[in-house]
Amino acid sequence: MKKFSMQLSSDVIRLSKTPFFIVHLAIPVLGILVFTVYQSMTIYPPEKFTVNYYQVLTLIYPLLAAWICSIITEQDVEAGGGFLLLSAPSRIKNLLSELIFLILGGLAACLIVTLGYSVVAVIRIPDFSFPISLTLCMTLLIWGCAVFEYLFHTWLGFQFGRNVSFAVAAAEILFSALMLTGLGETIWFYVPSAWGVRLVSLLSRYWMQGDMRTVPAMQLGIVVAAIVTLLMLAVLFVWFHRWEGRKNDE
């Protein structure tokens, strides 16, 4: 445990020399500012606009995950193709430490971007009635769906590099947008990048309109997301244990 604590401390120092921590603060603040300005120019109901805000966040999350994961993976790979990482006494502990920072950093960013927006909306809009309990549920939902993206893009970053990771993220965004249409009505459960946008919509309908028809879909979506995320976590650790460094040059 002491060695793992030292590993975490080492990663804090290492990541402090990258934009990692700044990105987790700057991007949420920028998102709040952009949507606050946009909301001031529209007559769309504030509560529905807030739901759309969360959906846009989940829609672009693959791109954000690709960017954040590339900060970590490229720093490791640039050190002799990952030599320092692979020659560490326990490469699994190294990977676990990095995943902890990615996942907890994502949670912190989600809290900033959701609670921060709610605070700004309450200040600007006197009759803003989006429940704080729903905001917290949305935060956990967005973050929970994003864990798979962190795991997936960590693998892409180590194995193929940032260019492939960003290209896949762009494709994920297109698929997510497609899953919002009728074409994705029955298959969105199996498209990880679409979990967030669909579940945010279902949760808002259940909470704000009392639509009980959304419950089975939400339950299935959450179960599938949990199972696939755990499988991705297991696959990542097994693969990383056997990884011998990146073989291709970007």
C-alpha positions in Angstrom: 0.0 0.0 0.0 2.9 2.4 0.8 4.4 1.7 -2.6 1.1 2.4 -4.3 0.8 5.7 -2.4 4.2 6.6 -3.6 3.1 5.7 -7.1 0.1 8.0 -6.8 2.3 10.8 -5.5 4.7 10.3 -8.3 1.9 10.6 -10.9 0.7 13.8 -9.3 4.1 15.3 -9.8 4.4 13.9 -13.4 0.9 15.0 -14.4 1.4 18.5 -12.9 3.9 19.1 -15.7 1.2 18.5 -18.3 -2.1 20.2 -19.0 -4.0 17.3 -17.3 -5.3 19.2 -14.3 -5.8 22.5 -16.1 -7.9 20.8 -18.8 -10.2 19.3 -16.1 -10.9 22.8 -14.8 -10.8 24.9 -18.0 -13.1 22.7 -20.2 -16.0 22.6 -17.7 -15.7 26.4 -17.1 -15.6 27.0 -20.8 -18.6 24.8 -21.3 -20.6 26.7 -18.6 -19.7 30.0 -20.2 -20.6 29.0 -23.7 -24.0 27.5 -22.8 -24.8 30.3 -20.4 -24.3 32.8 -23.2 -26.3 30.6 -25.6 -29.1 30.3 -23.2 -29.4 34.0 -22.8 -30.1 34.3 -26.5 -32.8 31.7 -26.7 -36.4 31.5 -25.4 -36.2 27.7 -24.9 -37.5 26.6 -21.4 -34.5 26.6 -19.0 -35.2 23.1 -17.6 -35.3 21.5 -21.1 -32.3 23.5 -22.2 -30.4 22.1 -19.2 -31.3 18.6 -20.3 -30.0 19.4 -23.8 -26.8 20.8 -22.1 -26.2 17.5 -20.5 -26.9 15.6 -23.7 -24.4 17.7 -25.6 -21.8 17.0 -22.8 -22.3 13.3 -23.2 -22.2 13.6 -27.0 -18.8 15.2 -27.1 -17.4 13.1 -24.2 -15.5 10.6 -26.5 -13.5 13.5 -27.9 -12.7 14.9 -24.4 -11.8 11.4 -23.2 -9.5 11.0 -26.2 -7.8 14.3 -25.4 -7.3 13.6 -21.7 -6.2 10.0 -22.2 -3.7 11.1 -24.8 -2.0 13.4 -22.3 -1.2 10.4 -20.2 -0.5 7.8 -22.8 1.7 10.0 -25.0 3.8 11.0 -22.0 4.4 7.4 -21.2 5.1 6.3 -24.7 7.4 9.1 -25.5 9.8 7.7 -22.8 11.4 5.2 -25.2 8.2 3.6 -26.5 6.9 3.1 -22.9 10.2 1.6 -21.6 9.9 3.3 -18.2 6.3 2.2 -17.8 7.0 -1.4 -18.9 10.2 -1.8 -16.8 8.5 -0.6 -13.6 8.3 -3.2 -10.7 4.5 -3.4 -11.2 3.1 -2.2 -14.5 -0.4 -3.1 -13.3 -0.1 -0.7 -10.3 1.2 2.0 -12.7 -1.9 1.5 -14.9 -4.2 1.5 -11.9 -2.7 4.7 -10.7 -3.3 6.4 -14.0 -6.8 5.1 -14.3 -7.6 6.5 -10.8 -6.5 9.9 -11.9 -8.5 9.7 -15.2 -11.7 8.5 -13.5 -11.6 10.7 -10.5 -10.5 13.6 -12.6 -13.6 12.9 -14.8 -15.8 12.9 -11.8 -14.5 16.2 -10.6 -14.9 17.8 -14.0 -18.5 16.4 -14.2 -19.3 18.0 -10.8 -17.9 21.3 -11.9 -19.7 21.4 -15.2 -23.1 20.3 -13.8 -23.2 22.0 -10.4 -21.5 25.1 -11.8 -24.0 25.5 -14.5 -26.9 25.0 -12.0 -25.5 27.7 -9.8 -25.2 30.1 -12.7 -28.7 29.3 -13.9 -30.2 29.8 -10.4 -28.5 33.2 -10.2 -29.5 34.3 -13.7 -33.0 32.8 -13.8 -35.2 33.4 -10.7 -37.7 30.7 -11.4 -35.2 28.0 -12.4 -36.6 24.8 -11.0 -34.2 22.1 -12.1 -33.9 19.9 -8.9 -30.4 19.6 -7.3 -31.2 15.9 -6.8 -31.7 15.4 -10.5 -28.6 17.4 -11.2 -26.6 15.0 -9.0 -28.2 12.0 -10.6 -27.3 13.4 -14.1 -23.7 13.9 -12.9 -23.3 10.3 -11.8 -25.0 9.1 -15.0 -22.7 11.1 -17.2 -19.6 10.1 -15.3 -20.6 6.5 -15.1 -21.1 6.2 -18.8 -17.8 8.0 -19.4 -15.7 5.5 -17.5 -15.9 3.1 -20.5 -14.6 5.9 -22.7 -11.6 6.5 -20.4 -10.7 2.8 -20.5 -11.3 2.4 -24.2 -9.2 5.5 -25.2 -6.5 4.6 -22.7 -6.1 1.3 -24.7 -6.3 3.2 -28.1 -3.7 5.7 -26.9 -1.2 3.1 -25.8 -1.7 0.7 -28.7 -2.1 3.1 -31.6 -1.5 6.7 -30.5 -3.4 9.9 -30.3 -4.3 10.2 -34.0 -6.3 6.9 -34.0 -7.8 7.8 -30.7 -9.1 11.1 -32.0 -10.4 9.5 -35.2 -12.3 6.9 -33.3 -13.7 9.6 -31.0 -15.0 11.5 -34.0 -16.7 8.3 -35.3 -18.2 7.7 -31.8 -19.7 11.2 -31.9 -21.4 10.5 -35.2 -22.7 7.2 -34.0 -24.0 8.8 -30.9 -25.9 11.4 -32.9 -27.3 8.7 -35.1 -28.5 6.8 -32.0 -30.6 9.8 -31.0 -32.8 9.1 -34.1 -35.4 6.4 -34.5 -32.6 4.2 -36.0 -31.0 3.8 -32.6 -34.2 3.1 -30.7 -33.5 -0.6 -30.1 -29.7 -0.8 -30.5 -28.3 2.1 -28.5 -27.7 -0.2 -25.5 -24.8 -1.8 -27.4 -23.2 1.5 -28.5 -21.1 2.7 -25.6 -20.8 6.3 -26.8 -24.7 6.5 -27.0 -25.3 5.4 -23.4 -25.1 8.9 -22.0 -27.2 10.8 -24.5 -30.0 8.2 -24.3 -30.0 7.7 -20.5 -30.0 11.5 -19.9 -33.1 11.8 -22.0 -34.8 8.8 -20.3 -34.0 10.0 -16.8 -35.2 13.5 -17.5 -38.5 12.1 -18.9 -39.0 9.8 -15.9 -38.1 12.5 -13.3 -39.8 15.5 -14.8 -42.8 13.9 -16.5 -43.3 10.7 -14.4 -43.0 8.6 -17.6 -42.8 5.0 -16.2 -42.3 3.6 -19.7 -38.7 4.8 -19.6 -37.8 2.6 -16.6 -37.2 -0.8 -18.4 -35.0 1.0 -21.0 -33.0 2.8 -18.3 -32.5 -0.4 -16.3 -31.4 -2.4 -19.3 -29.1 0.5 -20.4 -27.5 0.8 -17.0 -27.0 -3.0 -16.6 -25.4 -3.3 -20.1 -23.2 -0.2 -19.4 -22.0 -1.7 -16.1 -21.2 -5.1 -17.6 -19.4 -3.8 -20.7 -17.4 -1.3 -18.6 -16.2 -4.1 -16.3 -15.4 -6.3 -19.2 -13.4 -3.4 -20.8 -11.6 -2.9 -17.5 -10.6 -6.6 -17.3 -9.5 -6.7 -21.0 -7.4 -3.6 -20.5 -5.5 -5.0 -17.5 -4.9 -8.4 -19.2 -3.8 -6.7 -22.4 -1.6 -4.2 -20.6 0.1 -7.0 -18.7 1.2 -8.5 -22.0 1.9 -5.2 -23.8 5.4 -4.8 -25.1 5.3 -1.2 -26.2 4.0 0.6 -29.2 5.1 -0.9 -32.5 3.9 1.8 -34.8 5.0 5.4 -35.3 2.3 8.0 -35.8 
